[in-house]
Amino acid sequence: MTNTQVTHIQIDNYGPWTVTPEPRREVDLQTLQSRLFADLSQLFGNRDGYVFFSRFDNMIAVSNGLDLDDHRLIQESVGNRYPVTMSLSVATGTSPVQALGDATSQLQEEGSAQDKHRREILKGRTIDDEFRTADDVQIAHFDVNDATGKYTDQLNEFDTFIHIEQGYAELMRYMRQAHDSLCFFVGGDNVIGVCPDLDEADYQDAVDHVHEAVDVDLKVGVGRGRTAQSAGMDAKHALEDCRAAGTDVELLF
Ligand SMILES: Nc1nc2c(ncn2[C@@H]2O[C@H](COP(=O)(O)OP(=O)(O)OP(=O)(O)O)[C@@H](O)[C@H]2O)c(=O)[nH]1
């Protein structure tokens, strides 16, 4: 049974900050956002978590293995080094969608994202070490079949981008609705899914759906682990198995 620990990361009062005392240069905002993502990726990643940039002002981490003290340290480190602060809310559950929903509600209870008095909230519960298992996290690594041959080497870069994004949009929506999963674009032609206990038929269903809906062909490798890092690494190996065998879906567990 999966038990995903999800952390909702939200920059505090960011909207008003971007226009105070007057609109800030867009390049500076882009630099701040991408550096913050890079730092969080490393801070969570060093502890075997994964961070997804989602909207950049809000990010989502799979944080199995990090306790509240770890979260506090990350929050403090960002607060010391950036002109903005961030709030962190953690929740767990067999469904990643439910866990994220709970984490978000906890944060919303503390006030608006644009409330200048709501700062550096740290809320929620992490999984006690004694209850953690090797099946807690299920990660799916999706990849577009022959994206290089079909798109990158054929179309202009913007039209390639449209094809990849359409595949991603359809997949993220379908996995959210039909399979209770959170999917994130991670660059190139890759999407990483944070999933509950899904089986091979569920993944085949998602691959088939995206093919039928938007004519983008995917393959997917799936792994399980105690942390996002170990599940994610197995997912990458499973994806290599897809490439070797020419299959759509491979599970490494
Ligand atoms: N984030 C991330 N990006 C990757 C990964 N592997 C490949 N990519 C990206 O995906 C792009 C396409 O690479 P591939 O998916 O290997 O190539 P492909 O043409 O789709 O060929 P097949 O996947 O073998 O069908 C690369 O240029 C990278 O940008 C990965 O593990 N993680």
The ligand as an SDF file (V2000), in Angstrom:
LIG
                    3D

 32 34  0  0  0  0  0  0  0  0999 V2000
   13.9000   15.0900  -16.9790 N   0  0  0  0  0  0  0  0  0  0  0  0
   14.3180   14.0960  -17.7650 C   0  0  0  0  0  0  0  0  0  0  0  0
   14.4450   14.3270  -19.0850 N   0  0  0  0  0  0  0  0  0  0  0  0
   14.8680   13.3170  -19.8590 C   0  0  0  0  0  0  0  0  0  0  0  0
   15.1710   12.0250  -19.3360 C   0  0  0  0  0  0  0  0  0  0  0  0
   15.5500   11.2360  -20.3720 N   0  0  0  0  0  0  0  0  0  0  0  0
   15.4620   11.9800  -21.4930 C   0  0  0  0  0  0  0  0  0  0  0  0
   15.0400   13.2330  -21.2020 N   0  0  0  0  0  0  0  0  0  0  0  0
   14.7340   14.3390  -22.1360 C   0  0  0  0  0  0  0  0  0  0  0  0
   13.9690   13.7990  -23.2110 O   0  0  0  0  0  0  0  0  0  0  0  0
   14.5420   14.1610  -24.4410 C   0  0  0  0  0  0  0  0  0  0  0  0
   14.3050   13.0600  -25.4460 C   0  0  0  0  0  0  0  0  0  0  0  0
   15.0740   11.9300  -25.0920 O   0  0  0  0  0  0  0  0  0  0  0  0
   14.5440   10.4360  -25.1830 P   0  0  0  0  0  0  0  0  0  0  0  0
   13.2190   10.3400  -24.5610 O   0  0  0  0  0  0  0  0  0  0  0  0
   15.6220    9.5450  -24.6970 O   0  0  0  0  0  0  0  0  0  0  0  0
   14.4450   10.2280  -26.7780 O   0  0  0  0  0  0  0  0  0  0  0  0
   13.2770    9.7850  -27.7440 P   0  0  0  0  0  0  0  0  0  0  0  0
   13.5840   10.3590  -29.0880 O   0  0  0  0  0  0  0  0  0  0  0  0
   11.9400   10.0980  -27.1970 O   0  0  0  0  0  0  0  0  0  0  0  0
   13.4960    8.2300  -27.8690 O   0  0  0  0  0  0  0  0  0  0  0  0
   12.8010    7.0590  -27.0090 P   0  0  0  0  0  0  0  0  0  0  0  0
   12.4540    7.6140  -25.6710 O   0  0  0  0  0  0  0  0  0  0  0  0
   13.8230    5.9790  -26.9070 O   0  0  0  0  0  0  0  0  0  0  0  0
   11.5760    6.6290  -27.7610 O   0  0  0  0  0  0  0  0  0  0  0  0
   15.9980   14.4490  -24.1130 C   0  0  0  0  0  0  0  0  0  0  0  0
   16.5120   15.4360  -24.9750 O   0  0  0  0  0  0  0  0  0  0  0  0
   15.9200   15.0120  -22.7240 C   0  0  0  0  0  0  0  0  0  0  0  0
   15.6030   16.3910  -22.7730 O   0  0  0  0  0  0  0  0  0  0  0  0
   15.0330   11.8300  -17.9340 C   0  0  0  0  0  0  0  0  0  0  0  0
   15.2640   10.7430  -17.3600 O   0  0  0  0  0  0  0  0  0  0  0  0
   14.6020   12.8880  -17.1900 N   0  0  0  0  0  0  0  0  0  0  0  0
  1  2  1  0
  2  3  2  0
  2 32  1  0
  3  4  1  0
  4  5  2  0
  4  8  1  0
  5  6  1  0
  5 30  1  0
  6  7  2  0
  7  8  1  0
  8  9  1  0
  9 10  1  0
  9 28  1  0
 10 11  1  0
 11 12  1  0
 11 26  1  0
 12 13  1  0
 13 14  1  0
 14 15  2  0
 14 16  1  0
 14 17  1  0
 17 18  1  0
 18 19  2  0
 18 20  1  0
 18 21  1  0
 21 22  1  0
 22 23  2  0
 22 24  1  0
 22 25  1  0
 26 27  1  0
 26 28  1  0
 28 29  1  0
 30 31  2  0
 30 32  1  0
M  END
$$$$
